[in-house]
Amino acid sequence: MRRNLVLWFVLLLTGFLTGFILQYARLQRVLQELSASEIVRSTDDPVLRDLLHDILATRDPTTADLAKGDAIAVSGIQQSYPSSSRLQNID
C-alpha cells in the first residue's frame, strides 16, 4: 500500500514538473518574439524597420529547419545573410 502511494506521488510530481517545464519554455519563446517585434516597432528608420522585419520573418522557419536537421536550413540562412549584412551599412 505504501509502495503504491509513493509510486503515485512520484508519477504526479513528474507530470507536474514536465508540464511546468514545457510551459516555461513556451513562455520564454513568446517573450523573445515579443521583444524582437518591439524592437522592430520602436525603430524610426523605415529602411531599418523593413530589413529587421524581413530577417525576423525568416527566423522561425530557419530555426525549425535547423532543429529538424534539414539541409534546407542553409538556404534560409543564405537568404537572410544579405539582409543582415545590409544592417551594418545603415547609418
N, C-alpha and C positions, 0 to 999 in steps of 0.2 A: 504494500500500500504506500509506504513512504517512498519507495523507489519510483512508483508511478507519479507521485506528486512532484518529485524532483525533476523527472523527465518532462512533465507538462510545464513546469516552471521554466526550465531551460529552453524548451521549444517556444514558449510565449516570449521570453526575453530575446531570443534570436530573431523572431518575427518582428518584434518591436524595433530592434536595432537595425534590421535590414530596411524596414520602411523609413526609419528616421534618416539613414544614410542616403537612401535614394531621393528623399525629399530635399535634403540638404544639398545634394549635388545639383538637382534641378533648380533650386533657388539661386545657387551660385552662378549657374549658366544664365539665368534670366537677368540677374543683376549685372553681369558682364555685358550682355547685349544691350541693356538699358543704358549703361554708362557709355557704350560706344555710340548709340544713337543720340544721346545727349551731346556728345562732342560734335557730331555732325550738325545738329540743330543750332548749337551755340556759335558756330563759325559764321562770320560775316562775309567772308570772301566766297562768292558763288562758284568760282572755279575750284577752289579747295573743297567746298561742300560737295560738288559733283564727283570729284575724284575720291573722296572718302566714302561717299555713297556707293560708288562702283566697287571699291575694294571690299566694303562690308557686305555687299550683295553676293560676292563670290566666296566669302569666308566660310559660311556654313556648309555649302556643298563640298568645298575642298576639304574641310575638316572631317566631314563624314567619309569621304573617299579615302583619306589618309587612315582613318580609324579602321576601315574595312581592308586596307592594304591594296586598294585598286590602283593600277598604274595610271588610270585616267586622272588621278590627283595631280600628276605632273603637269598636265595641260592646264588645269585650273591655276596652278601656281605660276605657270608661264604667262597666262593671260593677265594675272593681277600684278606681275612684276613691273611691266611698263608703267602702270598707273602709280605704283608706289615709288618708282624712281622719278616720276614727274613731280612728286611732292617735294623732293629735295630742291627742285628748281624754282619753286614758288617763293616769292619774297613778300 
